[in-house]
C-alpha cells in the first residue's frame, strides 16, 4: 500500500509512513495521470516493467493498494 501526494515538486519515494510507502508524484491528480506516474515510479524502483504494476484499489483516494503481476 502507498500514500500518494500528487502535485509535488518532484516525483520519488519519500520514505515509510507507518505500514505504507509515501510516494510523491509531480503529475496532477486528474485523468489518471498521478496513478500512472505511481505505477511508473514503483516499477522503476523494483526494476520491473510498468505494465506489471497497477493500482488495485482506491483509485481516487490518497491511500492506494498496488498489485504486482508477472
Secondary structure, DSSP 8 states (H G I E B T S, - for coil): -EEEEET-SS-EEEEEETTEEEEEE-S-SSTTHHHHHHHHHHHHHHTS-GGGEEEEE-TTSSEEEEEE--
